Amino acid sequence: MKTKNGKYYNTDVVDIEGMFRIIESIPSKNAEPIKGWLAKLGSERIDEVFDPSIAVQRAIDTYRAKGYDEEWIIKKIKGIQDRKKLTEVWKDNGVDSNLEYAILTNDIYREWSGMTAKEYKEFKGLRKESLRDNMSDIEVLLADIGEITTRELANKHKPYGLSENRKIAKAEGEVANNTRKDIEEKLGENVISKDNKLNYQYIDDNKKLESTVS
């Protein structure tokens, strides 16, 4: 990693899961609050296995805490259901890995936005945040058009395997792109925006997340 003097040094790093495992192994009372929180979190997840509605309510409460309104939350829950239907169709058509789902999703996004999902997140200044959670209503609409039409056409024609399903994904992404062009022609402006829903901004100098949400 690069230090303040401009030199690079080998540095041990861990992801979030690794960090929690380290904390669990620390024999100190100072770590007990986090250990207790992790135990509570584990218990809550087990409860959600037996009653999935708890997980749905937790998601709703989290979105409320972040400042999303009720209408937006309803649309979000429906969007999750629609996405699940799409992946189920892909699974039935011989596409059954998260990597392949990502490839197909990128095909759809690239056709109507000119960017992969990763590039789109970078364009909006996002890192771990959900891309869809930070789209405008029109951007979400275009994403929905691409994914829902892909689902319906794939369900009808039953393309098998990644290669054949990519043809469908690209074609229906173009449908969303045509819709985008029509909207932009009438609005007289680009509907693909760098704005994110809650005005996140990462400051690279100190790696801190700054939010303008009051």
Phi and psi in degrees as GROMACS dihedral restraints (atoms count N, CA, C in turn):
[ dihedral_restraints ]
;  ai    aj    ak    al  type     phi  dphi    fc
    3     4     5     6     1   -83.2    20    10
    4     5     6     7     1   133.0    20    10
    6     7     8     9     1  -100.4    20    10
    7     8     9    10     1   177.6    20    10
    9    10    11    12     1   -63.3    20    10
   10    11    12    13     1   -26.8    20    10
   12    13    14    15     1   -84.0    20    10
   13    14    15    16     1     4.0    20    10
   15    16    17    18     1    89.7    20    10
   16    17    18    19     1    -3.7    20    10
   18    19    20    21     1   -90.8    20    10
   19    20    21    22     1   157.6    20    10
   21    22    23    24     1  -108.7    20    10
   22    23    24    25     1   138.2    20    10
   24    25    26    27     1  -133.2    20    10
   25    26    27    28     1   147.4    20    10
   27    28    29    30     1   -64.2    20    10
   28    29    30    31     1   133.7    20    10
   30    31    32    33     1  -137.3    20    10
   31    32    33    34     1   133.1    20    10
   33    34    35    36     1   -78.2    20    10
   34    35    36    37     1   131.0    20    10
   36    37    38    39     1  -134.7    20    10
   37    38    39    40     1   159.3    20    10
   39    40    41    42     1  -139.2    20    10
   40    41    42    43     1   158.5    20    10
   42    43    44    45     1   -85.7    20    10
   43    44    45    46     1  -176.8    20    10
   45    46    47    48     1   -62.7    20    10
   46    47    48    49     1   -41.2    20    10
   48    49    50    51     1   -61.9    20    10
   49    50    51    52     1   -44.0    20    10
   51    52    53    54     1   -63.5    20    10
   52    53    54    55     1   -37.3    20    10
   54    55    56    57     1   -63.0    20    10
   55    56    57    58     1   -42.8    20    10
   57    58    59    60     1   -65.9    20    10
   58    59    60    61     1   -36.3    20    10
   60    61    62    63     1   -65.5    20    10
   61    62    63    64     1   -37.0    20    10
   63    64    65    66     1   -65.1    20    10
   64    65    66    67     1   -44.1    20    10
   66    67    68    69     1   -61.1    20    10
   67    68    69    70     1   -40.5    20    10
   69    70    71    72     1   -61.4    20    10
   70    71    72    73     1   -28.7    20    10
   72    73    74    75     1   -88.7    20    10
   73    74    75    76     1    -5.1    20    10
   75    76    77    78     1   -78.3    20    10
   76    77    78    79     1   118.5    20    10
   78    79    80    81     1   -84.5    20    10
   79    80    81    82     1    65.6    20    10
   81    82    83    84     1  -141.2    20    10
   82    83    84    85     1   143.6    20    10
   84    85    86    87     1   -66.8    20    10
   85    86    87    88     1   -21.8    20    10
   87    88    89    90     1   -66.9    20    10
   88    89    90    91     1   -22.0    20    10
   90    91    92    93     1   -90.5    20    10
   91    92    93    94     1    -8.7    20    10
   93    94    95    96     1   -60.6    20    10
   94    95    96    97     1   -39.6    20    10
   96    97    98    99     1   -58.5    20    10
   97    98    99   100     1   -41.2    20    10
   99   100   101   102     1   -72.4    20    10
  100   101   102   103     1   -38.3    20    10
  102   103   104   105     1   -60.8    20    10
  103   104   105   106     1   -41.6    20    10
  105   106   107   108     1   -63.5    20    10
  106   107   108   109     1   -40.8    20    10
  108   109   110   111     1   -63.7    20    10
  109   110   111   112     1   -41.4    20    10
  111   112   113   114     1   -63.8    20    10
  112   113   114   115     1   -39.8    20    10
  114   115   116   117     1   -63.8    20    10
  115   116   117   118     1   -43.0    20    10
  117   118   119   120     1   -62.7    20    10
  118   119   120   121     1   -41.1    20    10
  120   121   122   123     1   -63.3    20    10
  121   122   123   124     1   -42.5    20    10
  123   124   125   126     1   -62.5    20    10
  124   125   126   127     1   -40.8    20    10
  126   127   128   129     1   -63.7    20    10
  127   128   129   130     1   -41.2    20    10
  129   130   131   132     1   -63.7    20    10
  130   131   132   133     1   -39.8    20    10
  132   133   134   135     1   -65.4    20    10
  133   134   135   136     1   -37.1    20    10
  135   136   137   138     1   -64.4    20    10
  136   137   138   139     1   -41.7    20    10
  138   139   140   141     1   -59.1    20    10
  139   140   141   142     1   -38.4    20    10
  141   142   143   144     1   -68.1    20    10
  142   143   144   145     1   -27.7    20    10
  144   145   146   147     1   -63.6    20    10
  145   146   147   148     1   -40.4    20    10
  147   148   149   150     1   -80.6    20    10
  148   149   150   151     1   -27.9    20    10
  150   151   152   153     1  -138.4    20    10
  151   152   153   154     1    86.4    20    10
  153   154   155   156     1   -58.3    20    10
  154   155   156   157     1   -21.6    20    10
  156   157   158   159     1   -62.8    20    10
  157   158   159   160     1   -24.6    20    10
  159   160   161   162     1   -64.6    20    10
  160   161   162   163     1   -41.0    20    10
  162   163   164   165     1   -65.6    20    10
  163   164   165   166     1   -38.7    20    10
  165   166   167   168     1   -63.6    20    10
  166   167   168   169     1   -45.4    20    10
  168   169   170   171     1   -64.7    20    10
  169   170   171   172     1   -36.6    20    10
  171   172   173   174     1   -63.3    20    10
  172   173   174   175     1   -41.0    20    10
  174   175   176   177     1   -63.3    20    10
  175   176   177   178     1   -43.2    20    10
  177   178   179   180     1   -61.6    20    10
  178   179   180   181     1   -45.4    20    10
  180   181   182   183     1   -63.3    20    10
  181   182   183   184     1   -37.3    20    10
  183   184   185   186     1   -66.0    20    10
  184   185   186   187     1   -43.8    20    10
  186   187   188   189     1   -64.2    20    10
  187   188   189   190     1   -38.9    20    10
  189   190   191   192     1   -61.4    20    10
  190   191   192   193     1   -43.8    20    10
  192   193   194   195     1   -63.6    20    10
  193   194   195   196     1   -28.8    20    10
  195   196   197   198     1   -80.9    20    10
  196   197   198   199     1    -9.8    20    10
  198   199   200   201     1   104.9    20    10
  199   200   201   202     1     6.3    20    10
  201   202   203   204     1   -76.9    20    10
  202   203   204   205     1   143.6    20    10
  204   205   206   207     1   -83.2    20    10
  205   206   207   208     1   169.0    20    10
  207   208   209   210     1   -63.6    20    10
  208   209   210   211     1   -39.0    20    10
  210   211   212   213     1   -62.7    20    10
  211   212   213   214     1   -42.1    20    10
  213   214   215   216     1   -63.4    20    10
  214   215   216   217     1   -42.6    20    10
  216   217   218   219     1   -62.0    20    10
  217   218   219   220     1   -41.8    20    10
  219   220   221   222     1   -60.2    20    10
  220   221   222   223     1   -44.5    20    10
  222   223   224   225     1   -63.5    20    10
  223   224   225   226     1   -37.3    20    10
  225   226   227   228     1   -63.7    20    10
  226   227   228   229     1   -46.2    20    10
  228   229   230   231     1   -61.5    20    10
  229   230   231   232     1   -41.2    20    10
  231   232   233   234     1   -64.6    20    10
  232   233   234   235     1   -38.7    20    10
  234   235   236   237     1   -61.9    20    10
  235   236   237   238     1   -38.2    20    10
  237   238   239   240     1   -62.8    20    10
  238   239   240   241     1   -41.2    20    10
  240   241   242   243     1   -64.9    20    10
  241   242   243   244     1   -42.3    20    10
  243   244   245   246     1   -64.0    20    10
  244   245   246   247     1   -41.0    20    10
  246   247   248   249     1   -62.9    20    10
  247   248   249   250     1   -40.4    20    10
  249   250   251   252     1   -62.3    20    10
  250   251   252   253     1   -40.1    20    10
  252   253   254   255     1   -62.8    20    10
  253   254   255   256     1   -38.4    20    10
  255   256   257   258     1   -65.4    20    10
  256   257   258   259     1   -46.8    20    10
  258   259   260   261     1   -66.1    20    10
  259   260   261   262     1   -30.0    20    10
  261   262   263   264     1   -66.6    20    10
  262   263   264   265     1   -39.9    20    10
  264   265   266   267     1   -64.4    20    10
  265   266   267   268     1   -44.5    20    10
  267   268   269   270     1   -60.1    20    10
  268   269   270   271     1   -40.8    20    10
  270   271   272   273     1   -62.8    20    10
  271   272   273   274     1   -43.0    20    10
  273   274   275   276     1   -63.2    20    10
  274   275   276   277     1   -26.4    20    10
  276   277   278   279     1   -96.5    20    10
  277   278   279   280     1    20.7    20    10
  279   280   281   282     1    87.9    20    10
  280   281   282   283     1    12.7    20    10
  282   283   284   285     1  -111.7    20    10
  283   284   285   286     1   113.3    20    10
  285   286   287   288     1  -138.1    20    10
  286   287   288   289     1    26.0    20    10
  288   289   290   291     1  -129.8    20    10
  289   290   291   292     1   152.5    20    10
  291   292   293   294     1   -61.0    20    10
  292   293   294   295     1   -34.1    20    10
  294   295   296   297     1   -63.2    20    10
  295   296   297   298     1   -42.9    20    10
  297   298   299   300     1   -69.9    20    10
  298   299   300   301     1   -36.7    20    10
  300   301   302   303     1   -59.7    20    10
  301   302   303   304     1   -41.6    20    10
  303   304   305   306     1   -65.2    20    10
  304   305   306   307     1   -39.5    20    10
  306   307   308   309     1   -62.0    20    10
  307   308   309   310     1   -45.6    20    10
  309   310   311   312     1   -66.0    20    10
  310   311   312   313     1   -41.0    20    10
  312   313   314   315     1   -62.5    20    10
  313   314   315   316     1   -41.6    20    10
  315   316   317   318     1   -63.1    20    10
  316   317   318   319     1   -36.4    20    10
  318   319   320   321     1   -60.7    20    10
  319   320   321   322     1   -43.4    20    10
  321   322   323   324     1   -65.2    20    10
  322   323   324   325     1   -49.7    20    10
  324   325   326   327     1   -61.8    20    10
  325   326   327   328     1   -42.8    20    10
  327   328   329   330     1   -62.7    20    10
  328   329   330   331     1   -36.1    20    10
  330   331   332   333     1   -67.3    20    10
  331   332   333   334     1   -39.3    20    10
  333   334   335   336     1   -99.4    20    10
  334   335   336   337     1   -22.1    20    10
  336   337   338   339     1  -111.9    20    10
  337   338   339   340     1   -16.5    20    10
  339   340   341   342     1    82.2    20    10
  340   341   342   343     1     6.9    20    10
  342   343   344   345     1  -138.7    20    10
  343   344   345   346     1   150.6    20    10
  345   346   347   348     1   -73.5    20    10
  346   347   348   349     1   170.1    20    10
  348   349   350   351     1   -60.2    20    10
  349   350   351   352     1   -40.3    20    10
  351   352   353   354     1   -64.7    20    10
  352   353   354   355     1   -44.4    20    10
  354   355   356   357     1   -64.5    20    10
  355   356   357   358     1   -36.3    20    10
  357   358   359   360     1   -64.2    20    10
  358   359   360   361     1   -42.6    20    10
  360   361   362   363     1   -62.9    20    10
  361   362   363   364     1   -42.9    20    10
  363   364   365   366     1   -63.7    20    10
  364   365   366   367     1   -37.6    20    10
  366   367   368   369     1   -60.7    20    10
  367   368   369   370     1   -36.5    20    10
  369   370   371   372     1   -89.2    20    10
  370   371   372   373     1    -0.4    20    10
  372   373   374   375     1    76.8    20    10
  373   374   375   376     1    28.9    20    10
  375   376   377   378     1  -102.8    20    10
  376   377   378   379     1   158.9    20    10
  378   379   380   381     1  -124.8    20    10
  379   380   381   382     1   -84.9    20    10
  381   382   383   384     1   -87.9    20    10
  382   383   384   385     1   -15.4    20    10
  384   385   386   387     1   -63.7    20    10
  385   386   387   388     1   152.3    20    10
  387   388   389   390     1   -67.4    20    10
  388   389   390   391     1   133.1    20    10
  390   391   392   393     1   -64.0    20    10
  391   392   393   394     1   -48.5    20    10
  393   394   395   396     1   -62.0    20    10
  394   395   396   397     1   -34.6    20    10
  396   397   398   399     1   -64.9    20    10
  397   398   399   400     1   -17.0    20    10
  399   400   401   402     1  -115.7    20    10
  400   401   402   403     1    19.2    20    10
  402   403   404   405     1   -93.1    20    10
  403   404   405   406     1   155.7    20    10
  405   406   407   408     1   -75.1    20    10
  406   407   408   409     1   170.6    20    10
  408   409   410   411     1   -59.6    20    10
  409   410   411   412     1   -39.8    20    10
  411   412   413   414     1   -69.3    20    10
  412   413   414   415     1   -40.2    20    10
  414   415   416   417     1   -62.5    20    10
  415   416   417   418     1   -42.6    20    10
  417   418   419   420     1   -62.6    20    10
  418   419   420   421     1   -42.0    20    10
  420   421   422   423     1   -57.9    20    10
  421   422   423   424     1   -45.9    20    10
  423   424   425   426     1   -65.3    20    10
  424   425   426   427     1   -40.2    20    10
  426   427   428   429     1   -62.3    20    10
  427   428   429   430     1   -41.6    20    10
  429   430   431   432     1   -63.9    20    10
  430   431   432   433     1   -43.2    20    10
  432   433   434   435     1   -59.4    20    10
  433   434   435   436     1   -46.2    20    10
  435   436   437   438     1   -61.6    20    10
  436   437   438   439     1   -44.5    20    10
  438   439   440   441     1   -77.5    20    10
  439   440   441   442     1   -40.4    20    10
  441   442   443   444     1   -69.5    20    10
  442   443   444   445     1   -41.6    20    10
  444   445   446   447     1   -67.3    20    10
  445   446   447   448     1   -35.1    20    10
  447   448   449   450     1   -61.5    20    10
  448   449   450   451     1   -44.6    20    10
  450   451   452   453     1   -60.4    20    10
  451   452   453   454     1   -47.5    20    10
  453   454   455   456     1   -65.9    20    10
  454   455   456   457     1   -42.0    20    10
  456   457   458   459     1   -70.5    20    10
  457   458   459   460     1   -40.3    20    10
  459   460   461   462     1   -66.1    20    10
  460   461   462   463     1   -35.8    20    10
  462   463   464   465     1   -68.2    20    10
  463   464   465   466     1   -32.9    20    10
  465   466   467   468     1   -79.2    20    10
  466   467   468   469     1   -46.7    20    10
  468   469   470   471     1   -94.7    20    10
  469   470   471   472     1   -12.3    20    10
  471   472   473   474     1    54.1    20    10
  472   473   474   475     1    52.1    20    10
  474   475   476   477     1   -65.5    20    10
  475   476   477   478     1   140.7    20    10
  477   478   479   480     1  -113.5    20    10
  478   479   480   481     1   134.0    20    10
  480   481   482   483     1    87.9    20    10
  481   482   483   484     1   167.3    20    10
  483   484   485   486     1   -63.6    20    10
  484   485   486   487     1   -45.6    20    10
  486   487   488   489     1   -59.4    20    10
  487   488   489   490     1   -47.5    20    10
  489   490   491   492     1   -68.9    20    10
  490   491   492   493     1   -36.9    20    10
  492   493   494   495     1   -70.7    20    10
  493   494   495   496     1   -27.6    20    10
  495   496   497   498     1   -65.6    20    10
  496   497   498   499     1   -35.3    20    10
  498   499   500   501     1   -61.6    20    10
  499   500   501   502     1   -42.7    20    10
  501   502   503   504     1   -65.5    20    10
  502   503   504   505     1   -46.4    20    10
  504   505   506   507     1   -59.6    20    10
  505   506   507   508     1   -43.8    20    10
  507   508   509   510     1   -66.0    20    10
  508   509   510   511     1   -41.2    20    10
  510   511   512   513     1   -63.7    20    10
  511   512   513   514     1   -41.6    20    10
  513   514   515   516     1   -79.5    20    10
  514   515   516   517     1   -24.0    20    10
  516   517   518   519     1   -65.2    20    10
  517   518   519   520     1   -34.0    20    10
  519   520   521   522     1   -67.9    20    10
  520   521   522   523     1   -33.6    20    10
  522   523   524   525     1   -60.0    20    10
  523   524   525   526     1   -45.5    20    10
  525   526   527   528     1   -64.1    20    10
  526   527   528   529     1   -35.7    20    10
  528   529   530   531     1   -66.3    20    10
  529   530   531   532     1   -38.8    20    10
  531   532   533   534     1   -63.5    20    10
  532   533   534   535     1   -38.5    20    10
  534   535   536   537     1   -63.9    20    10
  535   536   537   538     1   -41.7    20    10
  537   538   539   540     1   -58.8    20    10
  538   539   540   541     1   -45.8    20    10
  540   541   542   543     1   -61.2    20    10
  541   542   543   544     1   -40.4    20    10
  543   544   545   546     1   -64.1    20    10
  544   545   546   547     1   -43.1    20    10
  546   547   548   549     1   -64.7    20    10
  547   548   549   550     1   -45.1    20    10
  549   550   551   552     1   -66.1    20    10
  550   551   552   553     1   -34.3    20    10
  552   553   554   555     1   -64.0    20    10
  553   554   555   556     1   -40.6    20    10
  555   556   557   558     1   -75.1    20    10
  556   557   558   559     1   -35.9    20    10
  558   559   560   561     1   -80.9    20    10
  559   560   561   562     1   -27.0    20    10
  561   562   563   564     1    74.9    20    10
  562   563   564   565     1    24.7    20    10
  564   565   566   567     1  -156.0    20    10
  565   566   567   568     1   160.9    20    10
  567   568   569   570     1   -73.7    20    10
  568   569   570   571     1   133.4    20    10
  570   571   572   573     1   -95.1    20    10
  571   572   573   574     1    -4.5    20    10
  573   574   575   576     1   -88.2    20    10
  574   575   576   577     1   114.3    20    10
  576   577   578   579     1  -118.3    20    10
  577   578   579   580     1   148.5    20    10
  579   580   581   582     1   -76.2    20    10
  580   581   582   583     1   -13.0    20    10
  582   583   584   585     1   -62.3    20    10
  583   584   585   586     1   144.1    20    10
  585   586   587   588     1  -117.3    20    10
  586   587   588   589     1   160.2    20    10
  588   589   590   591     1   -57.6    20    10
  589   590   591   592     1   -41.0    20    10
  591   592   593   594     1  -112.5    20    10
  592   593   594   595     1    19.3    20    10
  594   595   596   597     1    58.3    20    10
  595   596   597   598     1    44.2    20    10
  597   598   599   600     1   -67.0    20    10
  598   599   600   601     1   147.2    20    10
  600   601   602   603     1  -148.6    20    10
  601   602   603   604     1   119.5    20    10
  603   604   605   606     1   -87.2    20    10
  604   605   606   607     1   134.0    20    10
  606   607   608   609     1  -102.8    20    10
  607   608   609   610     1   108.5    20    10
  609   610   611   612     1   -66.5    20    10
  610   611   612   613     1   -26.3    20    10
  612   613   614   615     1   -59.3    20    10
  613   614   615   616     1   -42.2    20    10
  615   616   617   618     1  -124.0    20    10
  616   617   618   619     1    10.1    20    10
  618   619   620   621     1    58.6    20    10
  619   620   621   622     1    28.5    20    10
  621   622   623   624     1   -99.2    20    10
  622   623   624   625     1   147.0    20    10
  624   625   626   627     1   -92.9    20    10
  625   626   627   628     1   121.9    20    10
  627   628   629   630     1  -110.0    20    10
  628   629   630   631     1   131.8    20    10
  630   631   632   633     1  -124.2    20    10
  631   632   633   634     1   136.9    20    10
  633   634   635   636     1   -88.3    20    10
  634   635   636   637     1     3.2    20    10
  636   637   638   639     1   -69.3    20    10
  637   638   639   640     1   128.1    20    10
